C-alpha cells in the first residue's frame, strides 16, 4: 500500500490491476499492443482504478526511462522471458531500492531454476550499479 508501481509489460492488466487493488498509490502501465491497451483501459474502468493508472502506449524501451527513478515496485510479466526489461527496471527503481518481479519460463527442477535465476539476478545487480551507482545486493524471495 502507498507505493508507486510500474508494469513494464502491462498487457490487459493481469498484474497491474491486482497491484492497484492491493493499494498501490499509482501505477504506470507500459504496453505496446493497441488491442491490449484497449482491453487494459476497459479493465481499469471495470475495476474502479482508472484514476490511479497512467497508461504509456508504445515501446517501453523508449517511454519508460523518462519516468525517472520513481518506482517502489516493478513488474515484468512478459513470457517467455522479460530479460530485456532488466535495464529498464534499473532505470525506474527508486534509489533506495524496492521490489522487482521478473517473470519467465524457468526449468521446474531446483538445479534448473537456480541455473536460470542466477544470471538474471546478476544482470539486475549490474544494471542497478550502472544506472543507480554503487553496489547492489539482489536477492530472491
N, C-alpha and C positions, 0 to 999 in steps of 0.2 A: 504494500500500500504506500501511496505517496511517492512513487518512483516514476522517472521518465523512462519509457521503454522504446526500443527500436526493433522493428521486424524487417530485416533486410530482404526477405522473400515472403511477403505477406500473403500472396495468393488470394483466396476468398475470405481470409480471416481466421483460419483454423486455429492458429496460435494467438493472433492479435486480439481477438475478441475475448478469450479467456483471461489474457493479461489485463485487459481493461476492466472486465467484470470482477477481477480479483483485487482491484484498487489502484492500478497504475494511474497516476495523475494525468498523463498524456502519453500517447503512443504515436510514433512516426512510422507509417507503413509504406514500404517501398515495394513496387510491383511493376513489372514490365508488360505483362499481358493485359490488353484492354478489356477482354472478356472477364478476366479475374478481377480487375479493378471495378468493373460494373457490379459484379456479384459482391465484392468486398463492401462497396458503398451501400448496397442494399442491406447486407447483413449488419453493418454498423447501425443503420436506422432501426432495423427489426429488433436489435438488442439494446437499443436506447443509449448507445455510446458514441454516436456520430460526432457530438460536440467535443469529445476527448481524443479525437484522432485526426491527424493530418496525413492525407494520402499523397505520396510522392510518385507520380507516374514516370515511367522511363527506366533507363539503365541505372541501377543503384551505384555502379562504379563512377558515374558522373554526378548523380544527385546527392548521395549520402555524405561525401566529405564536407559539403557546405554546411551541414548541421553543426559542425564543431564538436567539442568534447562534452556532450550533454547527457549521455545515456547511463542509467543505473543498471538496466537490464537490456541485453541484446539477444534476439532470437534469430537463428539462421536455419530455417526449416526447409531447405532445398534438398530434395533427393534426386539422384542417389548420393550426391556429395555437395556440401556447402563450402568447401575449402576456399573457393575464390572470394568468399566473404570475410575471411580472416583478417586481411589488411584493412578492410572497411570497418570491421568491428573495432580494431585497434585505433582507428581514427575518430570514432564517435563515443568511445567509452570515456567516462569521467576520469580525470587524473587520479582520483583516489581509488579507482577500481570499481568492480561490480560483478555482475553475473553475465556470462556469455554462454548461450546454449547453442551448441553445434550439433546439427543432425547429419546423419549419414548412414549408409548401409555398411555395417561392420560385421565381421565374421561372428558366429554365435559361440565359438569356443572362448574360454578365458584367455588362452595364449593368443589366439587370433585377434581378439578385441584389444588386448594390450599392444600388439603389433600395429593395429590400425590407429589406436589412440595416441601413442607416444609422439609420432611425427606431427600430429595436429596440435598437440599441446606445445611442442617445441616451436612450431610455426607461429602460434599465437603469442608465445613469450617473446620471440624475435620481433614480431610485428609491433607488439606493445613497446618494446625497447626502442624500435625505430621511430614510431610515431608519437610516443609519450616521453621517451627518455628514461634513463635509469635501468635498473634490473627488476624484472617482474617474476613473481612466484605464481605459476599457473598450476591449479590443482583440479582434480575431478572429484565430484561427489554425487 
